[in-house]
Structures are given as structure tokens and as C-alpha cells.
Amino acid sequence: MTENNIRKLQQTALWLKNSYPHQPEIGIVLGSGIGNLSREIEIEFQVEYSRIPDFPVSTVKGHSGELIFGMMSGKRVMAMAGRFHFYEGYDAEQVVFPVRLMRLMGVKTLLLSNAAGGMNKDFKVGDLMMITDHISLFTFNPLIGPNAELLGPRFPDMSEPYNKNLIEKARAAALRNRIPVREGVYAGVTGPSFETRAEYRLLHMAGADAVGMSTVQETIAAVHMGMDVFAMSIITDMGIREEDNVITHEEVLQAAREAEPRLTAIFKDLIGSM
């Protein structure tokens, strides 16, 4: 990360700290069609991305584009209603800029959500999948380039990108709410085209249960900065299936909206248990 980008990051953090006097404990990133979770936050301050200095602006349908600060389940949270993707034309540093900003604001725990295509034949559309590991070989690593010791070590360990303690707490939250959940490996790809049949088969053979166009770069940046990460996918389509394989973004958003109340219930309970 260049000195100029570090300076921008610090200046943006200072701008937000001057606008919001409290220190958030938990960061939340809301994926495609999952923005309604923000309604569960007792909002203390919110600001559109376009008003924040040096902050990217989301261009994807289903992402509203606001930073939200407030209380949720008794904890102070900082939530992104709309994330950034490599396929929008942003470089990897821009994609993870908000995650790094969260850490500078004081966030120690990051909760990620996304819409993903299922490849495990036991899954079905609408399932929730806790991410236990990921495959990031098909995405651009956000740590490429000069390393800033301010952010983390040159070679961060990624043997446990998703915190086992948070996964256990989420299992308990799902059980308390009587919500069935899956667990599996998430493969990150660049998009924006959905995968071909052959690509779905390849990713599944590589060990992935679901595939999406986000999350892994954010996770890498968060782990680099010493944050604990939990991530959950909504399975919005099935990539490996016998019938017609045509997938549209509108169908993905609809499936995400229908499953969102269950994801929200788990996130609220999980935050309360921290």
C-alpha cells in the first residue's frame, strides 16, 4: 500500500471520527439484496458514500451505498449498506478500503454477508452457509504491493481466516433461533459474468461448496490487520444442476431478500453473544 493511500485512509478515518464520537466494536458488510439488515440498527449516524472523502461509491443494484453507525444487540456497530467489487473497475485496495477504515475506527470483529452460487449438491436455493474457509486463488490479492507495517505483517497467516469461536457462537445462535444452517468453503472469483458449467465443476472439484464475487479480499485485509472474521452466504442459485442453468442478477436478489430475515436473526443473536 502506497504512502499516499495510507494518508487517504487516515484522513478519511479522522473525518468520520470528527463526525461520530463513539468507537464501534463490530463491523458489518451487507451483500447483494441483504441491505434490510440495517433496519435492525438503532442509527446514531449515517452518511452516504458520496459524502465521505476518498470513499468509493457502489454501482451495483441491491447495494444502497451508506455507512451506518449505531447500536445493535447492545453493541456499537459500523455497517456498510453496499460493498465494492473488483468487477466494478475498482482495484483491490479500493475494494478493501472500507474494511481497513473500520479497523482504524476501532472495529475488532468483522461480520460479512454475501449472495453466492451453490455447488454442493446437498444445498438448495435459500440455504444459509457459514463460511469455514475460502479459496482465493481466482482473485487479486489486496496485499500485493508495498506492505505497510501500520496495517499488518508482510506475510499474514491465513490458516484460520474465519474465527472458530465466532463460528461456534453462530452455530449456537442458529440453534436458538431454530434456523438450519450449512457450513462450507467459499470460492472467490472476479465476476461479473456468472460461471460456466465447466467452471462450476472445476471449483467444486477444488473443494468449494459455494462461489461468489466478494468477501475473500475483505477477509484477507481484515486478517492482515488482526480482526476476527465471520462470514455467511445466502445460496441464491445452484450452479451445478441438471436443468436450465441460466442465472440472472434479479433472481439472485430475490432469493437473497427472501432468506435475509433468517440471516438477520443469526447476526443479531451472534452480536449479542459477543
Secondary structure by P-SEA (a helix, b strand, c coil): ccaaaaaaaaaaaaaaaaaccccccbbbbbccccccccccccccccccccccccbbbbccccccccccccccccbbbbbbcccccccccccccccaaaaaaaaaacccbbbbbbbbbbccccccccbbbccccccccccccccccccccccccccccccccccaaaaaaaaaaaaaacbbbbbbbbbbbcccccccaaaaaaaaaacccccccccaaaaaaaaaabbbbbbbbcccccccccccccccaaaaaaaaaaaaaaaaaaaaaaaaac
